[in-house]
Amino acid sequence: MASILQPSKAAAVNPLKSSQPLGAAFAYLGVDGAVPLFHGSQGCTSFALVLFVRHFKETIPLQTTAMDEIATILGGADHLEEAILNLKSRTKPKLIGVCTTALVETRGEDFAGDLAAIKARRATELAGTEVVLAQTPDFDGAIEEGWAKAVTAMIEGIADRAPGRRRERDRVNILPGWHLTVADIEHLRAMVEAFGLDPVILPDVSGSLDGTVPDRWIPTTYGGTPIDDIRTLGDARHTIAIGEHMRAPAARLAELTGVDYSLFRDLTGLKAVDRFVMLLSELSGRPVPAGIRRRRAQAQDALLDGHFHFGGKRIAIAAEPDHLYALATFFTGLGADIHAAVTTTGHSKILERIPCDSVQVGDLGDLERLAEGADLIVTHSHGRQAAERLGLPLMRVGFPVFDRLGSQHLLSVGYQGLRDLIFRTSNIFQEARREPVPADLDPFRNREHDDHDRRSTPATREH
């Protein structure tokens, strides 16, 4: 069991985490016809917008209530109402997802009460648009908590509450964690459909952030989970949640609709994917398709080919808790050691299961300090300077990745994702390895270098 080391610094020097409201907005972006609305200042929204645009290289429909000094002091209910009505009249969204920020949370307003009053007072004007609220202060939690809160808010605010309703035998709910990419979700859908099942994925960023170009300007998200599918989540036979942070949304859905759920902490390792495949076989009553069995054989072959490059390697990882767990178990499963593990928040129970001695809650400055002596750094693009200073290769994962193209189309789940991740990492190790040259084997050359170093040492000290 890993020990959790809390931050020892008063400030983050090189921040690792992204904020809760960004995570909530990320989840809302996975719904068709949605507009995330930040309840706070323009700066809060602009910063999140920049990260989204740099990561996805797409237009992102992010809006703000634009709180000013007076509203911050007297209360922001009027700004919230005005923003919701403006969005409704100008963009005609199917969903407005409200995310609170530290600015309004610090004041301590009754957001749920304000929103309920607005919806009651403006029921006619807001007809046809769902409005949900996730309370996501920046000063607590990170992207993982924000994502989970937004999914829970959509379940509570949109899903029909009718335990014991008629179940559709072939329908399965999938609640993916925030760290699953567009490619991951597309692959999961294909796996589920291969068993003859009908997956409803919430949120489904593979439909809204997959890089397609519409033939006209659309001011909301296009693609993603339809509102009607969210409304009928209770019709499913079973729910599959991926990531410990998705336990709360799955449990809330089960409480409201009676749909049982299964939780998978990750879908990268061979054993985890085997359990996932067997669950799908059990739910469908069908044997495992030949295509999936073939991909499993390919993953086994990749394990044989790749494990030579992993044995004894020291890995330094900085990521959100569930993503950190998935990455750490992947590396240790291939014979590597977790040299350093840094995460964003100490709230998650998954941290105790990470296969290392300790997990530091901190920032990229902590990662740089702990990564001395490692062979590989694994984190997002903001870790590139630390990797350069340490002279170590960097494997870019998570959010944001803005200095490489196609990060959302990298696959890391299922048998095929395991295979691809092994190849990707092995190639990084091979590229970083320095092959010896004949000059390295010349004993006289090495002796001359040693003599030169001894002669130059006093002069160096004088300077």
N, C-alpha and C positions, 0 to 999 in steps of 0.2 A: 504494500500500500504506500503510495507516494505521499510525502508530507507537503502541505501547502504553505508556502512562505509568502506572507503578506508584504505589501510594498513598504519600504523603509525610507522612501523619499517623499518630500512634500509636494513635488511637482514632477510631471512626466517630461523628460528632456527631449526624447525622440519618440513620440506617441506610437503605440502599436494598435490600439483599438479604434474602431469607429463607433459612433454614438448610437444610443438606443433609438432615437427618432429616425436615423438613417436606416436602421434595421427594419423598423415598422414600415417606412416608405417602400423599402425593398420588397416586402411581402405584398403590400397593396399593388405594386407594379406587376405582380403576377396574376392580376384579375383583369378580365376583359372590360374595356370602357371605364377604367378607373383613373382618378386623379388624387394622389397623396397631397394632403394639406398640412403644412407645418404651422402649428399655432405658436408663433413667436416672432422674433425680429426677422428682417430680410437677410441679415448676415448668416443666421443659422441655416436657412434654406439654401442660400448661395453656396455655402461651403459643401453641403451634401450634394448639391447639383453638380458642382465641379468634379467631385469624386466619381459620381455616377457616369457623367459624360466621358471622363478620361478612361474609365474602366470599360464601358460598353461601346464607346465610340458611336453613340446613338443620341437622338433627341429624347429627353426625359421630361414628362409632364409633371413637374414638381411645382407646387404653389405655396403661398404663404399668407398668413393673416396680417403681416406687416405691422406688428405692434410697435408703437412709438413710445416716447417718454411718458406722455399723459396716460395712455391706455395701460402702460405697465404699472402705474401707480393706482389708477382708479378701477382697473379691471378690464379684461379683454373680451367680454361676452359680445359687445357690440361689433367688434372687429371680426370675431368668429362668425357671427350671423351674416354680416355683410359679405365676407369672403365666400361663404357657402352659397348665398343667393347669387353672387356674381358668377361663380363657377357653374351653377345650375343654368343660368340664363345664357351664358356665352359658350360653354363647351358641351352641355347636355350629357354629363357623365352618368354612367350606370351606378358608379360607386364613388363616394367622396370619403377617403380614409384620413381621419384627423389624427395627427401625432403631436402630442404636447412636447414642449422643450423646457430647458432649465429656466428660462426667463419667466414663463408663466407658472411653472411648478413651484418655483421658489416663493412666489406670492401666495400660493395655496388656495387657488380658486376651486369652486365646485364645477368642474368641467362636465361631469356626467349630468348634473342638474341643469346647467346652462344649455347643453346640447338637447336634452329632453324637452326643455321649454321651447327651444327654437323649432324643433321638429313638430311639436304640437301646434305652435303658433303659425307655422308656415307649411302645414301639411299639404295644402292644395298646390302651392308653388313647388314643393319638393317631390311631388308625385312622380314615381318612376325612377327615383334616385335613392339608393341606400346610403345612409350616412352613419359611419361607425367611428368609435373613439378608442385609441390606445394611449394610455398615460405612460409616457416614455421620457422621463427627465434625463438630460445629458449627464448629470453628475452621478448617476448610478447605472450599473450594468453596462452592456455594450450591444453590438449589432445582433448578437444571438438572442438576448432577452427581448429586444425590440421586435424582431421577427416573430418570436413566439407569442408575444402579447397581441400583435396585430392579427395573427391567425386566430387566436382565441376570441378577439373582438369580432371578427367576421363570423365565426361560428355562433357566438352568442347573439349577434345582432341580425343575422340573415337566415341561418338554418332554421327550418321548421322544427318546433319542439313537440314531438309526438312519439314518445316511447311505445314500442309494440306495434308500430305501423308495418305495413306490408314490405317485405324485403325483396329486392331484386337479386336473385341467386347469383348472377354473374357480375354484379357490381361491387367494386372494391375502392375504398377511399385510400389515397396516398397522401400523407402529410410529410413532404420532404423538408429536411433542415436547410438552413440558409446557405450552407457551404456546398450544396449540390449545384453543379453548373448546368447550363442549358443542355449540354451533351449528356450529362448524367441523367437528367429528367427524361429526355427523349429516349435514352436507352432503357430506363426503368419502364416507361410506357410500353416499349416494344416487348420487353420480357413478359410483362403482365398480359399483354394482348396475345402473346404466343401460346398462352394457356387457355385462350378463349374467354378471358375475363375482360370486363369493361372498367378501366381505371378512371376515377375522378381525382385529379391532382390539385391540391390547394396548398400553397400558391403554385401556379404553373408559369414560371418565367421562360420556359422553353417556347411558349406561344407568344410571348410579348417582348422578349429581349433577345431574340435569336438572330437579329441582324437582317431581317427582311425589310424591303422598301415598299411602302404602300403607293398606290397609284394616285393618291390625293393626300392633302394635309389633314391629319387627324390630331385633334388637340388632347386626346386621352390616350391611354394604352390601347393597342390593337392586338387582339389575341390574348391568351391567358384563360383562366378559369371563368366560364360563364356564370353570371349571377344565379341563374336557374339551377345550375349544378350545385352551387353552395346551398341554395335553399333546400335541395333534396338530398343532402348528405345523409340524412337519416334513413334513406331507402337502401343504403348499401348493406351488404352482408357482413363486411369486416373492414376495419381501418388498419392501415400499416403506417406507423410513424417512424421516421428515420432521424436519429439523433436524440440524445437525452433531453435537449431543450424542447423537443416536440411532445414530450410526455404530457405536459399540462394541457395543450390543445386537444390531444387525443382523449385524455381523461374527461375533459369538459364536454367533448362531443358525445362520449359514451354516457355521461351523466344526463345530457339533454335528450338524447335520441335512443339510447339503449344499444348502440352499435359497439360491439366489443372491439378491442384493438390489440395489436402486437407491436412491440417496440424493438427496433434494431438500432443498436448503438452506432454501428457503421456497416457499410456494405462494400468494403474494400478487400478484406481478408477472405481467403478461400472458405473457411468454416462459416463465416457470416453469410456469404453468398449462398453456400449450400443450404443453410437454414431458411433463407429467403425463398429459394427455389422450391424446397420441400413444402413450405407453407402454401405457395401458389399451387403446387400439385394437389395438396390436400383440399384447398378451397375449390378448385376446379373439378376435382375428381379425374384428372387426366394425368397420364405419364409425362415425364419431362421430355419436351420436344428434342428431336435429333440435333437441331441447330444449337440449342443451349448446351447439350452434352458435348458437342464438338468444341464450343468456346471454352468449356471447362478443361478439356484436354489441352487446348492451346495455352491456357493459363498455367497448367501443370508444367508444360514444356518450358514456358517462360521462367517459372520458378527454378527449374533445373539450370537453364542457361544463365540466369541472372544472379543466382545466389553467390557465385564466386566473387562478384564485385561488391557485395554488401558485407561479407564476413569481417567483423572487427572494426568496421567503419564507425566513427563517432559523429553523431548527428546533433545539430543544434536547431531546435524548432521554436518558432514564435507564432502562435495562432490562437483563435478562439477555442474554448474548452472542447467542444465536440470535434472540431476539426483537428485539434492537437491530438486528441485520443486516436482518431482514425489514422493520422499520419504516424504517430508513435508506434501503434500496433503493427502497422505495415512494415516499418523499418526493422523493428525487433523480430518480427516474424521471419525476416530474411537474414538474420544473424548480425544486424548492426546494433550499436549501443546508443542510447539517448544520452548524449553528453550534457545537454542543457535543454530545459523546457520552460518556456515563458508563455504566460497567457494573460488575458485581459481582465478577468474577474474571478474571484474566488467563490462565487455562489454555487457553481455547478457541482453536483455529486460525482460527475464523471471523472473529475480530476484525481480522485483517490485511486482510480483504476488505471491511470496512465503508468506504463511500465518503466519507471525510473525512480530514483531515490527521492527527488523533490521537484516541485513545480513552483516557479517564481511568478507571482502576480506582479506584473510590472510593464516596462516599455522596451523599446528596441535598444535603449542604452544598457539595460540589464542583459539583453541578449548579447550585445557586443562584449560585455564584460565576461559573461559566462562561456562564450563560444571560443575562447582562447584554447587552442589545441584540438579543435574539432576538424572534421574533414569536409563537412557540408553544412551550409546554413539554409534553412527552409522557412520562408516567410513571404510576405507580399513585397511589392515594389519599393516600399519605403525602407526596406532593409538593405538596399543595394549599396549605400555608402558604407555601412558597417562591414559588409562582405568585402568591399574593395579595400578598406583599411586593414582588415585582417588577412587579406590575400587568399580568401576562400571562395569557392564556387557558390553561387546562389541559385536555389531552386525556387521559382516564384509560384506561390499558391495563394488562394484566398482572395481577399478584397482589401485594397484595390491592386490590380495589376495593369499599369498604364504605360509601361515601357516595352511591352510586347503585344503583338496582335494575336487574337484568337483564344485568349484565356478561357472564354466562356464555352469554347468548343473542345476543350480538353476533357477526356473521359477518365474517370477514376473509380467508378463503381461497377459491380458485376464482374463476371469473369473477364470480359473484354477490357474493362477499365483496369483491373488488376494487371493484366498482361501489358497494357499500354504504360501503366505507371512504372512497372519494372523496367521496361525498355527505356523509358524517358530518364529514369534515375541512373540506370547503369551507364547510359551514354554520357551523362554529366560526369560520373566518376571516371570513365575512360578518357574523356576530354581533358580532365584536370590532372591526369597522371602524366608525370614527366618521364619520358623514356631516357635511359642512360645513353650517353654518347662516348666515343672512344677517349676523348679528353678527360672524362671523369675517372677513367681507369689508369691514368698515367701517374704513378707515384711521385715522379720527379716534379711534375707540374704542381701537384698538391703541396709538396714540400716547399717549392718556391713561393707559393701563395702564403703558406704559414710563416716563412721567414719575412716576407714582405709585411705581413700583418704585425709581427712583433716589432719590426723596425719602425713602422708608422705609428705605433700606439703612443709613445711619448709625445710626438708632435701633435697628434690628435688631442691629447689631454691639454697641451698648452693652449690650443685654440679654444 
